[in-house]
Amino acid sequence: MNEYAAASFYHQWLDNYQAGEYWQNLSPNMENIDLPILYIGGWFDTYLRGTIHLY
């Protein structure tokens, strides 16, 4: 391990740059979460297509 920033997660992230067990253990379980979401978009909105797609 590099002596610089030895107490940071930076080196662990470099070692685990691809999806795998490391990232699954850090990710929250979102399967049973149901949240209301308010989508706002306008006719000339640059991101209207994404807003409609997310809806």
Secondary structure per residue as TSV (DSSP state, phi and psi in degrees):
chain	resnum	aa	ss	phi	psi
A	1	M	-	360.0	144.9
A	2	N	-	-69.6	143.6
A	3	E	S	-72.9	-18.4
A	4	Y	T	-82.3	130.3
A	5	A	T	53.7	48.5
A	6	A	T	-65.0	-26.5
A	7	A	T	-89.5	3.2
A	8	S	S	-94.1	168.8
A	9	F	S	-86.4	-2.0
A	10	Y	H	-54.6	-45.0
A	11	H	H	-70.8	-33.8
A	12	Q	H	-66.5	-38.8
A	13	W	H	-65.5	-37.6
A	14	L	H	-65.5	-37.6
A	15	D	H	-72.2	-24.3
A	16	N	T	-121.0	53.6
A	17	Y	-	-75.7	-13.7
A	18	Q	S	-105.6	157.0
A	19	A	S	-60.7	139.0
A	20	G	S	-178.8	-162.8
A	21	E	H	-61.4	-36.5
A	22	Y	H	-57.0	-48.6
A	23	W	H	-75.0	-31.6
A	24	Q	H	-64.2	-37.3
A	25	N	H	-68.8	-26.8
A	26	L	H	-88.3	-19.1
A	27	S	S	-82.4	138.6
A	28	P	-	-74.1	155.9
A	29	N	-	-82.5	110.1
A	30	M	-	-105.7	12.4
A	31	E	T	-66.7	-37.9
A	32	N	T	-105.2	21.0
A	33	I	-	-96.7	129.4
A	34	D	-	-128.2	103.9
A	35	L	-	-115.4	137.1
A	36	P	-	-73.5	142.4
A	37	I	-	-132.2	136.9
A	38	L	-	-102.5	118.4
A	39	Y	-	-100.7	128.9
A	40	I	-	-125.5	127.7
A	41	G	-	-150.5	150.9
A	42	G	-	-114.7	164.2
A	43	W	T	-55.7	-42.0
A	44	F	T	-101.2	19.3
A	45	D	-	-69.1	132.7
A	46	T	T	-60.7	-33.6
A	47	Y	T	-103.7	22.6
A	48	L	H	-59.9	-41.4
A	49	R	H	-59.9	-42.7
A	50	G	H	-67.1	-37.6
A	51	T	H	-62.7	-45.3
A	52	I	H	-65.8	-40.0
A	53	H	H	-63.3	-42.0
A	54	L	H	-67.9	-30.7
A	55	Y	-	-65.8	360.0
